[in-house]
Amino acid sequence: MIRSVLLAGLNSPSGMAWADGQLYIGNTDALVRVPFTPGQTKIDAKPVVVARYPGGGNHWARNVQMARDGKSIFVAIGSASNIAEKGLDKEERRAMILQVQLPSGRDRVFAYGLRNPNGLAFEPVTGELWTTVNERDMLGSDIVPDYLSIVQLGGFYGWPWYYWGGVPDKRVEEPAEDTSGYVVRPDYSLGPHVAALGLAFADGTALGPDFASGAFIAEHGSWNRRPLSGYKLVFVPFAKGKPAGKPRDVLTGFITADEDEARGRPVSVAVGKSGALLVSDDVGNRIWRVTAVK
């Protein structure tokens, strides 16, 4: 097996997407691109900046998803804080999903009020863009649930003032105007503090009929909850383009029985050419390959 550094000198990179001979990479502070041919093991070209946005903060990872027509790319940008406690001026162009036009780099806010969106993927039946979102902390072990939801163009999802379709967070100073009636209610609760990150739909998988239609979600796991939640890869079944059942465990065993140690934490999930799932793990420092049981 060949293991080599493909490209060095990036700034906290996270998401990647490839189209028309270009590899797009979500640095924490900019979307960049480099020429790339599948199978290439080293890139010598210097990355070219396509679009800039705020970097760092509490939520620094920038996942990306190429549009289905290849003419734009979506970038998930998390907030700098939990509930804007550092001031709303520190949250400019954050807690949103940007749509960046290619090749010009012009961007627009596609959806906002998303505390920490991460996973991005298109549902294969409807063609709708979906995302996973990490909701706010410090309201107890059982609220607020992280969620999976369609990303509506122009949709306001409430952060920092509201959560789950308009419930006010009384810790946050009220906005100048009551906008609770305009808050989009998320489509599907994943449970509190699971830290839902990577997202991939089952299209192209070879895991059998039980996993033929739905979404795979990498749950990085809670840091402020007892009992712990997340720390696994789950599958949410879909029917006619919508969630249709409770999450099913797919890949588990990352925490010890006494919950004293995490031996792994899932981050991203992708479908490989063979139909297997590829799951990155930033504690175990490895990529897991998940196949059907024979």
HELIX and SHEET records of a PDB file:
HELIX    1   1 LEU A   88  GLU A   91  5                                   4    
HELIX    2   2 SER A  180  TYR A  182  5                                   3    
HELIX    3   3 PRO A  209  PHE A  211  5                                   3    
SHEET    1   A 4 MET A  16  ALA A  19  0                                        
SHEET    2   A 4 GLN A  22  GLY A  26 -1                                        
SHEET    3   A 4 ALA A  30  PRO A  35 -1                                        
SHEET    4   A 4 VAL A  48  ARG A  52 -1                                        
SHEET    1   B 5 VAL A  64  MET A  66  0                                        
SHEET    2   B 5 SER A  72  ILE A  77 -1                                        
SHEET    3   B 5 MET A  96  GLN A 101 -1                                        
SHEET    4   B 5 ASP A 107  TYR A 112 -1                                        
SHEET    5   B 5 GLY A 155  PHE A 156  1                                        
SHEET    1   C 4 PRO A 117  PHE A 122  0                                        
SHEET    2   C 4 LEU A 129  VAL A 133 -1                                        
SHEET    3   C 4 PRO A 145  ILE A 150 -1                                        
SHEET    4   C 4 TYR A 188  PRO A 192 -1                                        
SHEET    1   D 2 TYR A 162  TYR A 163  0                                        
SHEET    2   D 2 VAL A 167  PRO A 168 -1                                        
SHEET    1   E 4 ALA A 196  PHE A 201  0                                        
SHEET    2   E 4 GLY A 214  GLU A 219 -1                                        
SHEET    3   E 4 LYS A 232  ALA A 239 -1                                        
SHEET    4   E 4 LYS A 242  PRO A 243 -1                                        
SHEET    1   F 4 ALA A 196  PHE A 201  0                                        
SHEET    2   F 4 GLY A 214  GLU A 219 -1                                        
SHEET    3   F 4 LYS A 232  ALA A 239 -1                                        
SHEET    4   F 4 ARG A 248  LEU A 251 -1                                        
SHEET    1   G 3 PRO A 266  VAL A 271  0                                        
SHEET    2   G 3 LEU A 277  ASP A 281 -1                                        
SHEET    3   G 3 ARG A 286  VAL A 290 -1                                        
END                                                                             
